[in-house]
Amino acid sequence: RGTIDRVLHHRGEVSPESRQKVIEAVTELGYEPDLNASVLARKEDARIALLLPAAQKGAFWELALSELDGIREKFAPMRIQIEHFHYNEYSETSFRETCDTLIERRPAGVVIAPIFRADTFTLSERLQKEGIPFCYIDSKLDVDGYLAYFGMPMYKSGYLCADQLTRGADVDSILIVRVHRDKGRQSDPTVNRRAGFMDYILQKYPSCDIHIRFIDSTDKDMTMATLEAFFREHPDVRHIAMFNSRVHLLVPFLERYPDPSRRVVAFDNLPANMAALRRGTVSVLIGQHPEEQVGRAVQALADYILLGRLPQKKDNSMHMDILTPYNVD
C-alpha cells in the first residue's frame, strides 16, 4: 500500500521496477483517481519545470513560450505552478548549471528540449533516479525513460523539406546553411532532420552536389561575407535549405542579390521568417507550432501527477504546416 501511494503521489523512494508494476496495474484496472480529491489532498503546490532556452525577442523559443501565461492560468486551480528554468542555448556550462538548480528544486515534472544531447542524457538519468517524470518537445533522445514526446517527426520533416525544395525538378547542387552553436559541438537538435533530407536527396538525386556552409547567428557581416564568397565560387546554385528557425539571417544577402530562379526552404513561423515568405524571398516554411508542444507536454505531466494517467501515446508526432506566400496569412 505504501509503495502504491508513493507512486501515485510521486513521493520518490520507489525503484523503477516497482514503479512500472504499479503503473501497469493502474492501467490494466482502469483506476481513475478523483481530480478534485487529488488537488485537495496535496499539502503544497506541484511545480512543473520548463527546461527551455531563454526566450530572445523574435526567436524560436519566444514563440514556444508565447502561450505560457495562458498555460499557467489553466493549471493554477489544480495547484500546479509552471516555472521556466532558462539557459543560454549556446553554452553547455549554462545548461549544466541550470540542470543542477532544477534538480535541487525537485519539481514534480519537467519539460525538456534536448539541445545538448550528452548533458540531456545525463539529466534524464538523474530525473529517473529521483522518480521525476519528464517530457520532450521539439526533438527527443532515442532512449527510453521519458513520459512522452510532442513535436515534429524529425526525420520525416527533413524528407518533406527536400521534397518541397526540389519539387521533382532537375537539381544538380544544393546549399545547406547551418549555424555555429556550442564549442563542444554537443548541440545539434536538427541531426535527424538532416538525415531525412540527405536520404531523400540520395534516393532521388544521387549525383546532386551538397554544399554546407556555417554562419554565426550573432555576426551579420560574417554571414554576408560567407554567402558572398560561396556564390562567387558557385554562382549556379539555385536551391538553399536551412533546418532550423534562422533563415531570416540569410534575408539581407538574398534581398541584396535577388534571383527569381532561387528556391529557399526552411523551418518555423517566426515573424521575420513570415515577412520574408510574404515578400517571396523565402519559398516555403515548414511550421510546427512549438507553443502547442509546450501546452500538450504540460498537460501530459499534469495528468500523470494528479491522476497517475499515462499518455495514450508515448511519441506524439504533430502536424507539419507547409506555408507559402499564398497561404501565409
Protein Blocks (a to p, Z undefined) as FASTA:
>chain_A
ZZmmmmmnongjiafklmmmmmmmmmmnopacdfklmmmmpmbdcddddddddddehiak
lmmmmmmmmmmmmmmmnopacddddddfkbmklmmmmmmmmmmnopabdcdddfblmlmm
mmmmmmmmnopacddehiacdbehifbdcdddfklmmmmmmmmmnnopacfbdcdddddd
dfklmacfklmmmmmmmmmmmmmmmmbccddddddfklmklmmmmmmmmmmmmmmbcbdc
dfbfklmmmmmmmmmmgcfkbccddehjafklmmmmmnomambdcdehlmlmmmmmmmmm
mmmmmnopacfbfblcdddddddfklmZZ
